């Protein structure tokens, strides 16, 4: 069976500054979604779990790109720079 190729049709670039205390709310279960505004002023929402691999002792900081297909599925979050 041929492997289905995932094509990312939508791309959202944004910056995050999340403190360790703010991210702790995810672990405590009180927050499960992140809402951000991208560089075109579009509001985006994605699971906070996407950030887990980017958490440091200082929280989550930096520029990111969220890519997804036209149905907003098969999302991939990448940190820039």
C-alpha positions as CSV (number, residue, x, y, z in Angstrom):
1,X,0.0,0.0,0.0
2,X,1.5,3.4,-0.9
3,X,2.3,5.7,1.9
4,X,0.1,8.8,2.1
5,X,2.1,11.9,1.7
6,X,1.3,14.7,4.2
7,X,1.3,18.1,2.6
8,X,1.2,21.1,4.8
9,X,-1.1,23.7,3.3
10,X,-1.4,26.2,6.1
11,X,1.5,27.8,8.0
12,X,1.3,30.1,11.0
13,X,4.4,31.8,12.4
14,X,4.3,33.3,15.9
15,X,6.3,34.1,19.0
16,X,5.8,32.7,22.5
17,X,6.9,33.9,25.9
18,X,5.5,31.4,28.4
19,X,7.0,31.4,31.9
20,X,7.6,28.2,33.9
21,X,4.7,29.1,36.1
22,X,2.3,29.6,33.2
23,X,3.3,26.3,31.6
24,X,2.9,24.5,35.0
25,X,-0.9,25.1,34.6
26,X,-0.8,22.6,31.7
27,X,0.7,20.0,34.0
28,X,-1.8,20.7,36.7
29,X,-4.6,20.1,34.1
30,X,-6.1,23.6,34.2
31,X,-5.0,24.5,30.7
32,X,-4.9,22.2,27.7
33,X,-4.8,24.7,24.7
34,X,-2.5,27.5,23.7
35,X,-3.9,30.5,21.9
36,X,-1.5,32.7,19.9
37,X,-1.6,35.4,17.3
38,X,0.5,34.8,14.2
39,X,2.5,37.4,12.2
40,X,-0.6,38.1,10.0
41,X,-2.7,38.7,13.1
42,X,-4.6,35.4,12.7
43,X,-5.5,33.8,16.0
44,X,-4.5,30.2,16.3
45,X,-5.2,27.5,18.9
46,X,-3.3,24.2,19.4
47,X,-2.8,21.6,22.1
48,X,-0.4,22.7,24.9
49,X,1.2,19.2,24.6
50,X,2.8,20.4,21.3
51,X,5.1,22.6,23.4
52,X,6.4,19.8,25.7
53,X,9.6,19.2,23.8
54,X,10.4,22.9,23.8
55,X,10.1,23.5,27.6
56,X,13.2,24.6,29.4
57,X,13.9,25.8,33.0
58,X,12.9,29.3,31.7
59,X,9.6,28.2,30.2
60,X,8.9,28.3,26.5
61,X,10.4,31.2,24.5
62,X,11.0,31.8,20.8
63,X,9.6,31.9,17.3
64,X,7.6,29.0,16.1
65,X,5.8,27.7,13.0
66,X,2.7,25.6,13.1
67,X,2.0,23.7,9.9
68,X,-1.2,21.8,9.2
69,X,-3.3,20.6,6.3
70,X,-6.4,22.3,5.0
71,X,-8.5,20.5,7.6
72,X,-6.2,21.7,10.4
73,X,-5.1,18.1,11.1
74,X,-1.7,16.5,10.9
75,X,-0.2,19.5,12.7
76,X,3.6,20.0,13.2
77,X,5.2,22.6,15.4
78,X,8.7,23.7,14.7
79,X,10.9,26.2,16.6
80,X,12.7,28.7,14.4
81,X,16.3,29.6,15.0
